[in-house]
Amino acid sequence: MIYYRELNLDRAIELRKDRDWLHQQWTRQHCRVFVLRDDKSLMRWRGIDAAVPEAIHLPQAEIVHLLEEFEHLVFLGSDQNGPLFALDVSAHEDDALQSCLTGGEFIDLRDVAWRLDAQDAAQLAYARGLVFWNRHHRYCGLCGSPTRSEYGGHMRRCSDSSCARMHFPRTDPAVIMLIEDRSTPDRPRCLLARNSRFPNRMMSTLAGFVDPLESLEETVARESFEECGIRVDQIEYQASQPWPFPSSIMLGFRARALNLDIVVDGIEIHEAHWFEAEQLREFGEWGDAGDYYCLPRRDSIARYLVETWMHEVLRD
């Protein structure tokens, strides 16, 4: 499973441009709101020992006192239960939030996504991405004037009438690749590495952002060589994943190694090794207390690429 995909929402791309229509959605009986603070989402714990996270959809009546202006809302879309909005309360004091915090807390989506309902995870990711973009684009990048939210938070317009530039959310493309060694056919291996930003035990696939005027395949080849000194061919697309942490689309590939000597750059990559599938079965989980290497988080496409390769190899 690849998380954050296949969002089951009607985004109403044309209708959301109509301010009156958005107000109608806001006043509908079954309107619900996700509340976010500093990129964390309001959730509750349920089940035995309160160990299962659950997204909280608040009725608009419970958060309307937090809404200074309608433009501060982000319209996400509608599903069978009605309209869904998101509200960023990062600027509010703790006291103002007590009424909507009853029974809930602000939790980092990445820490619990794989334990959530798939649609809840996708909707929370969508909300996080749009709220982040709106919060970080309050000023025009061309003239520096304040911007105003329009289209339900899907566009911001410069408030200076002589500029009036329209700003839209951007998605940065990044490749992520599992590199395999098939030089010994009966003992295939894959390359995993530890980025300098990773916890000490976590190993993952290589990844990198696409440069201007660079194809995806060129990026795979360049990043593989820059980070680990590995040249590749047979670059094949596998799958993609929206990645709102904060604003990327991850494009997954598999590639064949042409050389086996690993030379890490020592800056972005601290260590890298070849692993057989049987070795990967001994890896721990991200966040556990083991001593051996651990796999990437369950919500990442890196995990999907590793597990897909491992299952194929073990099945063969």
C-alpha positions, 0 to 999 in steps of 0.5 A: 500500500502507498499512503496519501494516494487515491483521495476520495474527495470531489475537489470542485475545482471550478465551483470553488472559485465562486466565493458565494458557493464556498460560503454555502458549503461552509454553512451546510449542516454537515460541514466538517473541519480539520484543525491544524497547528504548526503542521500537526493535525488534531486527532484523538486516541481510541481503542484498547489502551487508547492506542489507535489514532483517529482523525477529528472532524469538528463541526463548523459551529465548534470552531467558528469562534477561531475564524477571524476571516473566511479567507483563513479557511482552506476548502478541501472538497466534499465526500458522501458526508458533506463539505470538508475544510481545514483551519490553521490555528498556529497563531492562536494562544492555547487558551483559545483552543481549549474548547476544541481540544477536548479529547484530542491533541495535535499529532504529527501525521507522519508519526501515525499515518500508517495506523490511520484509516487510509482515507483519513490519512490522505485527507489529513495529508492534503490538508497539511499540504495546503495549509502549509502552502498558505501559511508560507505564501502570505507575501507576493514573491514578485513585489513583496505585498501581502497576498489574499487567499482565493479559490478556497485557499487554492490560489493567493493573489497579490493585494497590490492592484498594480501587481495582482500576481496570482500564486498557485500551490507548487509541487516539487518533483523528486525521484526515489529509486531502489538500485539492485545488483543482479551480477550474481543471479541467484543472490540479488541485492539492493542498495540502501543508505542512511541519510544524514537526517535519518535516525542512526539505524534507519536505511532507505532508498536513494532519492533527490529532487529533479533539476531544471531541464532534467528528465526523471531518468537523468535525475535517477542516474545523477543522484545515484552517482553523486550520493553513492558513486553507483552508475545505473541503467535499466531505469524503470518507473514503479509508482508515485506518491504525493508527499506533503512534507512539505510539498513534493511528489515522489516518483519511484523507480528501480534501476540496475547497478553497473558497478558495485563499489560504493563511495558515499558523498559523506555529506548527505549520505553517511553510510550505504550497503548492499543487502540481500532480501533475507537480510532485510527480513531481519530489519526492525521497524522505524521507532523500535528499540532494536540494535540492528538496522530498521526499514523506512517508515511504513507511510513512505514510498521507500518502504513500498519500493523495498518491500516490493523488491524483497517479495519479488526476490523471495518469491523467485 
